[in-house]
Amino acid sequence: MAASTESLERRIGLRSAVLFNMLEMIGVGPFITLPLVIAAAGYRLSVWAWVLGAAIAVADGLVWAELGAAFPRAGGSYAFLREIYGPDRAGNWLSFLYVWQLSFSAPLSIASGCIGLSSFLGVFWPGLDSVPVVAWPALHYSNFAAATACLMMTWLLYRNLKTVTWMAWVMFGGVLVAIAGVIFSGFAHAAALGGFHLPPAPGLPAGAALGGLAQATLLTTYCYWGYYNITFLGGEVRRPERTIPRAILLSVAFVAAFYVAMNLAVLPSLRDAASHVGESAIVRVRLVAEIAHSAFGRWAGWLLAALIVWTAFASVFSLLLGYSRVPYAAARDGNYFRFLAAVHPRHGIPHRSLVALGLVASCFCFFSLAQVITMLVITRILLQFFLQQAGVMLLRIQRPELERPFRIPFYPLPPLVAIGGFIYLLVYRVHALGGLAVAAGIAVSGTLIYLVRARRLGQWPFKRVGPEQQEAG
């Protein structure tokens, strides 16, 4: 029994840390959202949506860097919120609330990647996403393909970290080829059309331009998320005080360069992307694959679609790897189901947490995930990112003596910029109240569950005061 609850080993270096971040960041998102970003912001402002998203990622990434270097433990945000707001005070509630919202957002993130992967398979099997299962007309074969992909990734991750890292490097090679394929095809297609030129953009009122840019930036922000993935593996990182901050900043810089280059490359081919916004994921991925088809022929289009499927698989691989450490960390602290606190005696991984998360995510593959990106972004902004951005400033005030191996440069500007950027996304996007209502529902339900549990266990704010403390008072 002792072997099953032993500590995780620190075996992740800088290169692997950057790898795990970038694998999560570059998933199905950029390939599906490229047409949507161009449609929302217009082809003249679309590049600025990627630049603005990168600026927000850097500002928020510096918050993660300082907290990750100060508290290099498994669980990432769970450990941060617990330390900032006090493990015996509100931090117990907020860290539980974070794990509660992660119970929805993490499986949905993983499932959305698997559903996106199965949708891309429709390029090769046209009936996969459109033909219902005879016994269950509400389901399609793509749902089963998505669930199968999720279970397959759980099986692949049920190995020691050295083997997992090797597999991640192999997957990353395919990701780089996919990105290069989009960029090269885009510029080649533009050259075949007579060069890189765009027609004059129609003028828009300032309010409409800001609203479109906000909606586009919300999508690009989702595509950048993952720069913090290494903090969830904080208990397994070598020299975390240096590795974690460097990995965060390097991964944002590399991915931002890729995304801006991709956007510029496809602009001449996707300038009429607004006409495709309401179409299915299969049609939207074909918009990107069709660029390679037009430039180099049918086989090039199929090859690029296959590489996008590979990229989707690699992204969900990294997602499941990072998030599996959060329930483990909470359970180890007694703030979640104790069953999940086990470490595999031979592989040295939190295997029960990994399997549980994989099974829940595979179940979510049988639900419709329409508008899931918006719900995920808003929920995490309100119940995770805002708490950390305010918390890093609160921690500077309350615990100035705390050892901080990495300190945010130009403090407090980066956390304030991150807060301002996220508020802009929340306020200026269309139908903002719907996403806020979802986040509020998760917060209220999680708080009620926590209060019932805390009262039973005698935790904050119902913590029992012992006789010694009563006499001292």
Summary of the structure (lengths in Angstrom):
residues: 473
radius of gyration: 22.5
end to end distance: 40.8
largest distance: 85.5
contacts: 1722
relative contact order: 0.20
helix: 73%
strand: 1%
